Amino acid sequence: MGSILEWGRNSSLFMPQTTPHSETSSIIAPRMWALIPCAGTGSRSGAAGPKQYEVLAGRPLVLHTLGAFAAVTRLADTLVVVSPGDTFFDDHAEVTVAPCGGATRAQSVANGLAVLLAAGADAADWVLVHDAARCLITPDQINALIDTCDDDEVGGLLALPLPDTLKQERKGRVLATLTRSDKWLAQTPQMFRLGALQLALAQAGDAVTDESSAMELCGLSPLLVQGSAQNFKVTYPADFALAQSVLLARTA
């Protein structure tokens, strides 16, 4: 992958975009793109290599993720951001790949947004950013997020109301018990206007760990759209077995 872009054979980003025109309407509906940062090393997972390429239920983990997005017909395309030199997708999938992953998630997402804009996406288009390692996402959950956010001024994210008692810690001991009534666990996808998210990330810097945080630092309040407990991010060694069990149960 020597160039800034490597296009999959099915890449709609590489195709010219045309929009029907009529004299009675000059409004162009914003398109929707998916962006999958896939440049992480998975250092906490215990895997021999990047966790997104570990095999679960007979397929590399990331292909389960991409399969869910491929089933959402409203998406113009899905862009996968990988590290420079990553050749995984040469042999495993016909997808649009950009080898511009950065040292942090925020950098990878920002670089991916720049690729989308350079390829013809509009700043007013929507982008759904999703963790490659959340391989249990479903098309229904993605569509629910789109349905809720596509007429919102800000956008939003899948999230889950906190189910457990929340403790604050100091030096390994409980300092306080916090109310959980207004606490949510952030998930992905997170859906925002492409230009607004690009600006928010530029202002927020690399410290933010999700897109909603960047938008919040700009004074915006994203919508919370209830997700699923199954939409967890495969992070630790035990997560692989749990994710595989769910995947096998879905195909049984």
C-alpha positions as CSV (number, residue, x, y, z in Angstrom):
1,M,0.0,0.0,0.0
2,G,2.3,2.7,-1.2
3,S,-0.3,5.4,-2.1
4,I,-2.5,7.3,0.3
5,L,-5.5,5.3,-0.9
6,E,-6.0,1.6,-1.8
7,W,-9.4,1.0,-3.4
8,G,-11.3,-2.2,-3.1
9,R,-12.7,-3.7,-6.3
10,N,-16.3,-2.8,-5.1
11,S,-15.4,0.7,-4.0
12,S,-18.3,3.1,-4.6
13,L,-16.0,5.9,-3.4
14,F,-14.0,5.4,-6.6
15,M,-17.2,5.7,-8.8
16,P,-18.4,9.2,-9.9
17,Q,-21.4,10.3,-7.8
18,T,-24.4,11.6,-9.6
19,T,-27.5,13.1,-8.2
20,P,-30.9,13.4,-10.1
21,H,-31.8,17.0,-10.8
22,S,-35.1,18.6,-11.2
23,E,-36.3,22.2,-11.7
24,T,-38.6,22.0,-8.8
25,S,-36.0,20.8,-6.2
26,S,-32.4,21.8,-5.7
27,I,-32.0,20.1,-2.3
28,I,-29.6,17.2,-2.3
29,A,-30.1,14.8,0.6
30,P,-26.9,14.2,2.6
31,R,-25.3,10.8,2.0
32,M,-24.3,8.5,4.8
33,W,-20.8,6.9,5.1
34,A,-19.4,4.4,7.5
35,L,-15.8,4.8,8.8
36,I,-14.2,1.9,10.6
37,P,-10.9,2.7,12.3
38,C,-8.9,-0.6,12.1
39,A,-5.3,0.4,12.9
40,G,-5.2,-0.6,16.6
41,T,-2.7,-3.1,17.9
42,G,-4.9,-4.7,20.5
43,S,-2.3,-4.6,23.2
44,R,-4.7,-5.6,26.0
45,S,-6.3,-8.5,24.2
46,G,-3.5,-11.0,24.6
47,A,-3.7,-11.9,20.9
48,A,-0.5,-12.6,18.9
49,G,-1.4,-9.8,16.5
50,P,-4.0,-7.1,16.0
51,K,-7.2,-8.4,17.7
52,Q,-9.4,-7.3,14.8
53,Y,-7.9,-10.1,12.6
54,E,-8.3,-12.9,15.2
55,V,-10.6,-15.6,13.9
56,L,-14.0,-15.9,15.6
57,A,-16.7,-18.4,14.5
58,G,-14.7,-19.2,11.4
59,R,-14.0,-15.6,10.2
60,P,-11.7,-12.8,11.1
61,L,-13.3,-10.6,13.7
62,V,-13.4,-7.5,11.5
63,L,-15.3,-9.3,8.8
64,H,-18.2,-9.9,11.1
65,T,-18.2,-6.1,11.8
66,L,-18.1,-5.3,8.1
67,G,-20.8,-7.8,7.3
68,A,-23.3,-5.8,9.4
69,F,-22.5,-2.6,7.7
70,A,-22.7,-4.2,4.3
71,A,-26.3,-5.1,5.0
72,V,-27.3,-1.4,5.6
73,T,-28.3,-0.3,2.1
74,R,-28.6,3.4,3.0
75,L,-24.8,3.7,3.4
76,A,-23.0,5.1,0.4
77,D,-19.9,3.2,1.3
78,T,-17.8,1.9,4.2
79,L,-14.2,3.1,4.6
80,V,-11.8,1.0,6.6
81,V,-8.7,2.9,8.0
82,V,-5.7,0.6,8.5
83,S,-2.1,1.2,9.4
84,P,0.4,1.9,6.6
85,G,1.7,-1.4,5.3
86,D,-1.3,-3.5,6.5
87,T,-2.1,-6.0,3.8
88,F,-4.8,-7.9,5.5
89,F,-7.6,-6.8,3.1
90,D,-5.6,-7.7,0.1
91,D,-6.7,-11.3,0.6
92,H,-9.8,-11.1,2.7
93,A,-12.4,-8.6,1.5
94,E,-13.5,-6.4,-1.3
95,V,-13.7,-3.2,0.7
96,T,-12.6,0.4,0.5
97,V,-9.3,0.7,2.5
98,A,-7.2,3.7,3.4
99,P,-3.8,3.0,4.8
100,C,-3.6,6.2,6.8
101,G,-4.1,5.0,10.4
102,G,-2.5,7.1,13.1
103,A,-1.0,6.5,16.5
104,T,-4.3,7.1,18.2
105,R,-8.0,6.4,17.4
106,A,-8.6,10.2,17.0
107,Q,-5.8,10.5,14.4
108,S,-7.1,7.5,12.5
109,V,-10.7,8.9,12.4
110,A,-9.5,12.4,11.4
111,N,-7.3,10.9,8.6
112,G,-10.3,8.8,7.4
113,L,-12.6,11.9,7.3
114,A,-10.0,13.7,5.2
115,V,-10.0,10.7,2.8
116,L,-13.8,10.7,2.5
117,L,-13.8,14.5,1.7
118,A,-11.0,14.1,-0.8
119,A,-13.0,11.3,-2.5
120,G,-16.1,13.4,-2.9
121,A,-18.0,13.2,0.3
122,D,-19.6,16.5,1.4
123,A,-19.1,18.2,4.8
124,A,-22.9,18.0,5.3
125,D,-22.9,14.2,4.8
126,W,-23.3,11.9,7.8
127,V,-20.5,9.6,8.9
128,L,-21.0,6.6,11.2
129,V,-17.8,5.8,13.1
130,H,-17.6,2.3,14.5
131,D,-15.0,0.3,16.3
132,A,-13.6,-2.6,14.2
133,A,-13.6,-4.7,17.4
134,R,-17.3,-4.3,18.1
135,C,-18.0,-7.3,15.9
136,L,-21.5,-8.1,17.4
137,I,-23.2,-4.9,16.0
138,T,-26.3,-5.7,13.9
139,P,-27.8,-4.0,10.9
140,D,-31.0,-3.3,13.0
141,Q,-28.9,-1.4,15.6
142,I,-27.2,0.6,12.9
143,N,-30.5,1.4,11.2
144,A,-32.0,2.4,14.6
145,L,-29.2,4.9,15.1
146,I,-29.7,6.3,11.6
147,D,-33.5,6.6,12.0
148,T,-33.1,8.5,15.3
149,C,-30.3,10.9,14.2
150,D,-30.9,11.6,10.5
151,D,-33.0,14.7,11.2
152,D,-31.2,15.8,14.3
153,E,-29.0,19.0,14.4
154,V,-26.1,17.3,16.2
155,G,-26.2,13.5,15.7
156,G,-25.7,10.8,18.3
157,L,-24.4,7.5,19.4
158,L,-25.4,4.0,20.5
159,A,-25.1,3.7,24.3
160,L,-26.3,1.5,27.1
161,P,-27.7,2.7,30.5
162,L,-25.3,1.6,33.2
163,P,-26.6,-1.6,34.7
164,D,-24.2,-2.0,37.6
165,T,-23.5,-0.1,40.8
166,L,-20.7,2.4,40.1
167,K,-17.8,2.9,42.5
168,Q,-15.2,5.6,42.7
169,E,-11.8,4.4,43.7
170,R,-8.8,5.7,45.6
171,K,-5.7,3.7,46.1
172,G,-7.5,0.4,45.4
173,R,-10.3,1.1,47.9
174,V,-13.8,2.4,47.4
175,L,-14.0,6.1,47.9
176,A,-17.7,6.6,47.1
177,T,-20.7,5.0,45.4
178,L,-22.0,7.1,42.5
179,T,-25.6,7.2,41.3
180,R,-26.0,5.3,38.1
181,S,-29.4,6.7,37.1
182,D,-27.9,9.2,34.6
183,K,-24.9,7.2,33.6
184,W,-24.5,5.5,30.1
185,L,-21.8,3.3,28.6
186,A,-20.8,4.8,25.2
187,Q,-20.8,2.4,22.3
188,T,-20.5,2.8,18.5
189,P,-21.5,3.6,15.8
190,Q,-21.4,7.3,16.6
191,M,-23.1,9.4,13.9
192,F,-22.3,13.0,13.1
193,R,-22.0,15.4,10.2
194,L,-18.7,14.8,8.5
195,G,-17.5,18.5,8.5
196,A,-18.6,19.1,12.1
197,L,-16.8,16.0,13.4
198,Q,-13.6,16.9,11.5
199,L,-13.6,20.4,13.1
200,A,-14.4,18.9,16.5
201,L,-11.5,16.4,16.3
202,A,-9.1,19.1,15.2
203,Q,-10.1,21.2,18.2
204,A,-10.1,18.4,20.7
205,G,-6.8,16.8,19.9
206,D,-5.7,13.2,20.5
207,A,-6.9,12.9,24.1
208,V,-10.5,12.1,23.2
209,T,-11.4,8.4,23.0
210,D,-14.6,8.7,21.0
211,E,-16.2,11.1,18.6
212,S,-19.0,12.2,21.0
213,S,-16.4,13.5,23.4
214,A,-15.0,15.8,20.7
215,M,-18.4,17.1,19.9
216,E,-19.2,17.6,23.5
217,L,-16.0,19.7,23.9
218,C,-17.5,22.0,21.2
219,G,-20.5,22.6,23.4
220,L,-22.8,20.1,21.6
221,S,-25.1,17.4,23.2
222,P,-25.3,14.3,21.1
223,L,-28.4,12.1,21.3
224,L,-28.2,8.8,23.3
225,V,-29.7,5.9,21.4
226,Q,-30.1,2.8,23.4
227,G,-27.9,0.0,22.1
228,S,-27.4,-3.6,23.2
229,A,-25.3,-5.3,25.9
230,Q,-24.0,-7.6,23.1
231,N,-22.5,-4.6,21.3
232,F,-19.4,-4.7,23.4
233,K,-15.8,-4.0,22.3
234,V,-13.6,-7.1,22.2
235,T,-10.8,-5.9,24.4
236,Y,-9.6,-8.5,26.9
237,P,-8.7,-12.3,26.4
238,A,-12.1,-13.4,27.9
239,D,-14.0,-11.3,25.4
240,F,-13.0,-13.5,22.5
241,A,-14.8,-16.5,23.9
242,L,-17.9,-14.5,24.7
243,A,-18.1,-12.9,21.3
244,Q,-17.6,-16.3,19.6
245,S,-20.4,-17.8,21.7
246,V,-22.8,-15.0,20.6
247,L,-21.8,-15.3,16.9
248,L,-22.2,-19.1,16.9
249,A,-25.6,-18.8,18.6
250,R,-26.8,-16.3,15.9
251,T,-25.9,-18.8,13.2
252,A,-27.2,-21.9,14.9
